Amino acid sequence: MNGIWFNPNTSISVGEIIAQYGEPDFVSLDFERYLEEPTTQMNLYWDSIRMLVTLPETGGGIYVIKKATKIKGVDFSDENLYQSSTEVEFGSFYQLWNGFGAYQP
């Protein structure tokens, strides 16, 4: 098995995840500008436990993340499937975690 993905049955906020696991190492932002109403998708990554947390899509090109932002899904991957911060090129898609606030692809 390479990993497990699930959508939580209960509401979990980003603040709760960070209180439990610490701050993420990096984030990814996927801006879909060619839709009728552009959206941005954001994921958070924790290298130490190979966890990816997906956040809900938002409208527009800026993603504002707050402690109260609810998560959409969680993915735990094995070392072959997980892409760690040492394997990504930071830029508009992948960015280092910079705390709560606005992120722009």
N, C-alpha and C positions, 0 to 999 in steps of 0.2 A: 504494500500500500504506500502511495506517495504522499497522502495527506488526507485531511478531513475538512469539510466545509459545512457550516451550519448558519442558519438564521436564528437568533435567540428568540425564545418564546416570550421572554419578558423584556421590558424596555431597559437598555443599558446605555449610559452616556459615555462620551469620550473621557470626561473627568473621572468616572468610576474605573474605566480601563487603565488610565494612567496612574491612579491611586494604587491599583493592584500590581501593575507590571512595570511602572516607570514610564518615562517619556519614550516615544518612538524614535528610531534612528533616522528615518527619512519618510517622505511622503511621495505619492505620485498624483498628478493632476491630469485629467483627460478632458479637454475642452472640445465639445462637439459644436463647432461654429456653423456647420452647414445645415442644421435643422431649422425648421421654421422659427422655433424658439430655442436659441442656443442653451446648452446645459454644461455643467462642469461636474465631473465625478472625482472624488478624492479617496485615496487609500492611505492607511498608515501602516508602517512596517517596524517590527521589533526583531532585530537580528538574533538576539540571545536565545529566543524561544521559537524563532522562525514562524512568527505570527503576522498575518495580514488582516487588517480590519477595514472593511468597506463602509463608507459613509453614504448617505442618500445623495442623489443628484440634486443640484440646485440650478436655478436659472441664471443665465449670464456667465461672464468670464472670470468672476472672482469668487473664490470659495472662502467664506468666513466661518472659521471653526471656533466654537465656544466650548466651555466645560460641559454645558448642557446639551450639546449636539448629540443626538441619538445615533447609535451605530446601526448598520443594516445587516452586516454579516461578518463572520470570523472564519479564517482559514489558517490551519496549521499544516505545514509542509515538511517533508523530509529534506535533508541537506542537498539532495540532487535536484529537487524541484524549486526550493526557495532561492530567490535572488537576493543576496545580501548587499549591503551598502558598498562593499568592496568590489562588487561586480557591475555597478551601474555608473553611468556617466551623468553627472548632475547637470541640469540645465532647466529647460522649461517644463519637461515632463516629470523628471525626478528632482526633488529638492530636499535639502536637509530640513529636519524638523526645526521650526523657528518659533515654537510656542503657539499659544492660542492667538487668533487674529486672522488677518486676510492673507490668502495665498492666490497668486495669479500665474497661470501657465504662460 
